[in-house]
Amino acid sequence: MPARYVLALLALVPVGIAALEVELAANMSEELRATVQSVVVLSTRDPAMKNVTGDYEEDTPGLIGGINEGMDAGRVDMEVGNVPISVPIPILTVPGAIIGGVSGAAARRAQELRDSLTEKLIEAESSPLTNDALAMDVFWNIQQVTGVESKVLAPTAKIPETTDAILYVNLENVTIDVVEDDAVLRIAANATLRRKSDGARLYESEVSYQDRDSLRDWTANDSALWTQFANYGRHYLGREIAAEIFDRTDQHHSLRPKKTKSVSPDRKNDWAMTTKSSTPELAWEHRLPDDGDVESVYFDLEIYDMERPVYSADRIQKADHTVAIELECKTYRWSVRPSYAIKGKTRRGHWMRSNGGRDTGQGSVGVDASTAPAYIYDFATLKVKC
């Protein structure tokens, strides 16, 4: 298949990267959260939204809009377990997306990085960056929220009468910004929550994830960093959408890793830790301002390698935990997230990050993808020595 057709799957904008000032997104209010006990997640753009504006200030399908229209020809409704979803068929999705993308973004130039990703995009049986995959991630994250019943349905499915609200999630765009020898990849998703009874919009947010590295590193090893970026990008988007709407609190706290009998910090950097144990004890210091609203605290812990999460533990009652599996001899990144019982509701704080996450926008803005993905870049490191 000629490369020039597949290139339309990505947009490239050769512009400079301005300094980023990251602000935490406002969470949905507790008053509105209290009105939603049942939600249906749909993998589609909010039907009330207008078409994306094109490069020439004309209403066009846009890049992702055109791709999504092309994908419609390659979708079928089916059930996975008890969850009905709309599934892209790989054989039909790629040609359909190519045609739609070309018609929606014809004025955009092909660049070297898009060329290098062509074979990977064609050969992949399914892309991690699809609306259906994102909707499933959002759904599974909402499943962990107490007091909220969630379902994920095909966009054409009938919405149950007992549903309080509909959450539309849609991948809006994928861009590549090139500055000299570096490239920044960015993916954005829109989430809109509407009340089912009258269609009123309760909440809307655009969430984005980006990472940076050299063009050489992005294209090395069969574009392995692209796969890493796509997987971690969807991981972040799914978590962020669910958290903003349903259970995040911006409760002020401080978190930092602590030394234990089996884990020692570096003398110059206490966020860089080493251990000779394959089942190390991890510990952290948690400080919370005197707040009468917080009734109790527990923690979730996660450990990652460069590709994926390798270990997790939930509802830890104390500020330490011994890993229950044997870790391989390599470097990991790990973090903990506090959860607070507040007025009978469970609300989650932010993950433990160096500098409070200011350098990475709470894990959404990358610095050096080949060192670590943006999402885990400022987690504490743990080097397991043999």
C-alpha positions, 0 to 999 in steps of 0.5 A: 500500500503506498505510504502517501495514503497512510500518512493522512492518519497523522497530522504534522504541524512544523511549528515551535513549541512554546513553554507550557504553563500547566494548570490542573483542570477543574473537576466536576462539582460535587453537587453535579456528581450527586445527580449521576448514579448511572452513566452510559459511555458512548465512543463518539463525539457529542452530537451537539458539537459542530464539525472541526474547523479546517486549516483554511477556516472552513468547516471540514471534517478535519483529520480525526473527523474524516478518519472517523467518518471513514471508519464507519464503513468498517464497524459492526456491533457486537458483545464482548462478554456482557458489554456491547460495543462497536468494534472496528474491523481491522481489514476494513478500518485501515482503508476506510480511515485512509480515504476519510483522512485524506478527504478531511486533511488534504492540505497537510504535508507528509513528513519524515516521521509520518513516513517512518510510522507507515508500515507500523500503522498498516501492520497493526491488527488494531490501534490502541488509539481508537474511540472504542478502546478509549471508551473501554478505558474510561468505562473500566475507570468509572467501574472503580468509583463507588456509587456510580453504575456504568455501562459502555454501549455502541453509539447506535444502541438504545440507552436504558431508561434508568440512565442518569447521564450519557458520557461521549468520548472522542479522540479529537486529533493526533499531531506531530510538532517538529522543532529542528531535530525534536518532535512532540507527539500529542493526542487529544480527546473530548469528553462531554457529559449530558443529562439523559432526561433533557440533554443538558450539558453537565460537564465538558473537558478536552484532555491531552497527552504529549511526549517529546524526543528526537526524530531519530529516537521516535523512528528507531527500533521500528518506531517502538516509542510510538507504540509506547506513546499510544499505550500510555496516552490512552492510559492517561486519557481514560484515567483523566476523563473518569477522574475529572468527572467522578472521583478526583479531589484536589485535596492539598497533600504532600507525598514523597518516597521514604527509605526502608530496610530493603530500599535505599535512596540515592545520596543526591536524589531521594526519588532515585532508589535502589534495592537488592530485594526482588520483593522490596518494601516500599514506603512513603511520607504522606502529609495532610493539612488539618482538615476535619472533612477527611475521615480516613485515608488509604493508598493505591500503589503501582509499579511500571516498566517502560511498556506497561504497569507490572504491579498494583496494590489497592486500598493499602491502609498504612504508608508502606507496602511489601511487593507481593511478586518477584521483580526482575533485575531492572529499573522501574518507576513507582507511585502511590495515590491517596484516597480520602473518605470525605462526607461519606464519599471516596475521592482520590487525590493525585499520584505521587510525583517529584516536584508535585507533578509541575514539570510534567503536567501531572504526567501529561507532558513528556520530557524525554520519551526514550528515558521514560513515558510522560505518564511515569517520567516523574514517578520515583525510580526503583533499580532492582540489583541482582 
